[in-house]
């Protein structure tokens, strides 16, 4: 294998695929990146067995071939170089790389030992998504997924296509986000339901958010895998097994309290209040006063007490509801809406938050039960 390419192109490609390099792995070769010179391009690929990323960069190919080399070392090395032209040549299992001022050797492992990589082949049925709209939808939803692996299904994001409508939702059992996208066309894909790991879907949204091409999404019928492709990059992810809970049942349909308020004002108040929280005290109390304001407060034996006031339009009786401060901050930080509509059935039932700047989107948070 021998090729010549631009440093900036190789650095960009390595930065993309490096997202799939595992932090720890029982298979040492997964710490390597696959480099293949083929069909007039350089193919770069990485996998952690659950997620695979493949991308192509332009190059002048003198001789085809492939090798795997340590991903972190190569990424860090290439990104540190000044913009230049790089020449790489494989001799036995060593990749020699030369620029105008540097000469380096990277010890490699035979590419035949690398796992087989999924491909977005032409036989797959797919639909096209606007990458910017899809990435934004994922950012509104994925943060509500669970980080605790003890309930694997809650670490995923629910994707459901039905009659041209794509529903994206996630929940950790205490909060829920749902975004509905009306698609112009679902291409040749049948209706489906899949659950994709939230951390993978977030990486997908970051990789493709700036793409100028439509984002193709396909489901591999045999490999329990979902694939996304745009421009020269393909990302595949395993689908989580199991049935997603019927989250619709926790969405409040009735309410005795309704309010709307400025999102940034509430965010500032919650941040100030949260400074007084501890591991044992995380509940922020919101007291809704019909006279037109919300008191946000917390009391902790170790830290003291704090209270802020936010103006609001309130319809209903005076009610105090306690929320986990982290859940409130996660919601306010990720949605970035100017105003929020709030509805509650009671102080103990799940409460509905609707950011008014986002169409077909809602968030639900279950209150905390405070004694005394």
BADOZA-671199 format. One line per field, with one value per residue (C-alpha): x, y, z. Coordinates in steps of 0.2 Angstrom, whole numbers, plus 2048, in hexadecimal, padded with zeros to 3 digits. Last residue first. Layout:
! residues N
c1 <- [X_...]
c2 <- [Y_...]
c3 <- [Z_...]
! end
This chain:
! residues 372
c1 <- [72A_72F_734_72D_737_72E_72E_734_72C_733_72A_72E_722_729_737_737_729_732_725_727_71B_71B_71A_70E_713_70F_6FF_6F9_707_70A_719_71B_72D_734_744_749_75A_755_765_769_758_755_765_763_752_758_767_75C_751_740_735_723_71A_709_6FF_6EF_6ED_6F2_704_70C_71E_72B_73A_73F_74E_751_760_764_772_780_781_76F_768_75A_755_74A_742_734_729_720_70F_703_6FD_70D_716_722_731_73B_74D_751_763_766_770_77E_77E_774_778_780_770_766_771_770_75D_75A_765_75C_74B_750_757_746_73B_72A_719_70E_700_6F9_6EB_6F0_6EA_6F2_702_70F_712_708_711_721_71C_72C_738_739_749_759_764_768_77B_782_789_791_795_79F_7A3_794_786_783_77A_778_76D_771_769_774_767_75B_768_75E_762_764_76A_76F_76B_77B_782_789_78C_782_788_796_78E_77D_785_78F_77F_777_785_784_771_772_766_754_74B_739_734_729_72F_73D_73C_73F_737_731_72D_730_726_732_72C_737_734_73E_73A_73F_740_741_751_747_74A_73F_741_731_732_722_720_713_71C_72E_733_744_746_757_761_768_757_757_767_760_76F_779_776_779_766_75F_759_768_763_753_756_767_760_754_761_76B_75C_759_76B_76C_75C_757_756_74F_757_754_764_769_776_781_785_793_796_7A8_7B0_7BB_7CE_7DA_7DC_7E2_7F3_7F8_803_813_813_823_826_830_82D_832_82A_81E_821_817_81E_810_818_811_81C_820_810_813_80C_80F_808_806_805_7FB_805_806_7FE_7EE_7F8_801_7F2_7E7_7F6_7F9_7E7_7E3_7F1_7F4_7E9_7EF_7E9_7EE_7EE_7FD_800_7F0_7EE_7E2_7D1_7C9_7BC_7B3_7AE_7A7_7A1_797_794_7A4_7AF_7B2_7BE_7C0_7CA_7C9_7D5_7D0_7D4_7CA_7D3_7E1_7DB_7DF_7D6_7D8_7DF_7D9_7CD_7DC_7DF_7CF_7CA_7C5_7C7_7C4_7BC_7C0_7B0_7B2_7C3_7BB_7B7_7C7_7D1_7C8_7CB_7DD_7DF_7D7_7E2_7F2_7EF_7F1_7FE_7FC_806_800]
c2 <- [857_849_84D_842_847_84C_842_84C_84C_854_859_85C_85E_86F_876_889_887_87B_86F_869_85C_856_844_843_847_85A_857_857_863_86D_878_883_888_898_89D_88B_884_872_86A_875_877_864_860_86D_867_855_85A_863_854_85C_861_868_876_87B_88B_888_889_894_89C_8A8_8A9_8B4_8AB_8AC_8A5_89C_896_88C_886_87A_86C_86B_86E_879_87C_889_88E_89A_89C_8AC_8B3_8B5_8A3_89E_88E_888_87F_874_86E_85D_858_856_846_848_85B_86A_87C_880_879_888_893_888_886_899_89B_88E_895_8A6_89E_895_8A3_89E_895_88D_881_878_86C_861_853_848_846_83B_82C_820_825_81D_80C_803_7FF_7ED_7E4_7E2_7F2_7F5_7F4_804_808_818_81C_82B_831_83C_836_825_81E_80C_802_7F0_7E0_7D8_7CF_7DD_7EB_7FB_80A_81D_829_83A_847_850_860_858_863_859_848_844_84C_844_833_836_839_82A_81F_826_824_811_80E_806_802_803_801_806_800_80A_80E_821_827_837_849_843_84A_849_846_84A_841_844_83A_83B_82F_81E_823_828_82B_82F_832_830_830_833_82E_821_81A_81B_818_81C_819_81F_813_812_80E_7FD_7F9_7F9_7F6_800_810_81F_820_82A_83C_844_83B_845_857_854_846_852_85E_851_84C_85E_861_850_852_840_834_822_812_800_7F7_7EF_7FD_7F8_802_7F7_7EE_7EB_7DA_7DA_7DE_7CF_7D0_7E2_7DC_7E5_7F5_7FD_80F_817_829_836_848_859_858_84A_838_829_817_80A_7FA_7E9_7E4_7F5_800_811_822_833_842_853_862_86B_86B_85B_859_852_844_83F_83F_835_829_826_825_819_80C_805_7F9_7F5_7F5_7F4_7FD_804_816_81D_830_835_83A_835_828_825_815_815_806_805_7F6_7EC_7FA_7FF_80A_80D_818_815_81E_821_81D_80C_806_80B_804_80A_802_80B_802_801_7F3_7E8_7E6_7DC_7DC_7EE_7FE_810_809_812_816_829_827_825_838_83F_833_839_84C_848_83F_84D_85B_851_851_840_835_822_811_800]
c3 <- [916_90C_8FA_8EB_8DB_8CC_8BC_8AD_89C_88C_87C_86A_85B_856_860_865_872_87D_884_896_89C_8AE_8B5_8C4_8D6_8D7_8CC_8BA_8B5_8A5_8A0_890_88D_886_87D_879_87B_87C_882_891_897_897_89F_8AC_8B1_8B2_8BC_8C9_8CC_8CE_8DC_8D9_8E3_8DE_8DF_8D6_8C3_8B4_8B5_8A9_8B0_8B9_8C0_8D2_8DA_8EB_8F4_904_90E_909_915_91B_90A_904_8F2_8E9_8D9_8DC_8CC_8C8_8C2_8D0_8CD_8D7_8D1_8DE_8D6_8E2_8DD_8E3_8E2_8F5_8FA_8EE_8F1_8EA_8EE_8DD_8D6_8DB_8D1_8C2_8C4_8C4_8B5_8AB_8B1_8AA_89A_897_899_89F_89C_8A8_8AA_8B9_8BB_8AC_8A1_894_89E_894_89F_894_884_88A_885_88A_87C_877_878_86E_86B_859_855_84D_83C_836_824_81E_80C_809_815_81C_82B_82F_83B_841_846_839_82E_828_828_82C_822_824_817_81C_80F_809_80F_81F_82E_83A_833_840_84F_84C_84A_85A_863_85B_862_874_873_86E_860_863_853_84E_83B_82D_81D_814_801_804_814_80B_810_822_831_840_852_861_872_882_892_8A4_8B3_8AA_8A1_891_87F_870_85D_853_840_836_824_828_837_83B_84D_854_867_86E_879_88A_891_888_891_8A3_8AE_8A1_8AB_89F_89C_88E_890_888_877_874_86F_868_85E_856_852_849_83F_83A_835_82C_822_821_813_814_810_809_808_7F7_7F3_801_811_817_827_82C_82E_83E_83C_83B_828_82A_831_840_83F_846_841_839_838_82D_82F_826_815_81A_81B_822_823_828_82F_82D_81D_816_814_80C_811_809_812_80A_816_823_833_83C_84D_846_83D_84D_858_84C_849_85B_860_852_854_843_838_826_814_802_7F1_7E9_7E2_7E9_7E8_7F6_7FA_80A_80E_81F_829_83A_843_853_85E_85A_860_84E_844_831_825_812_807_7F6_7E4_7E4_7F3_800_810_822_831_841_850_862_85C_858_86B_86D_87F_87D_887_881_871_860_858_85A_852_841_83F_846_83B_82B_830_833_823_819_822_81F_80C_804_7FC_7FB_7FC_800]
! end
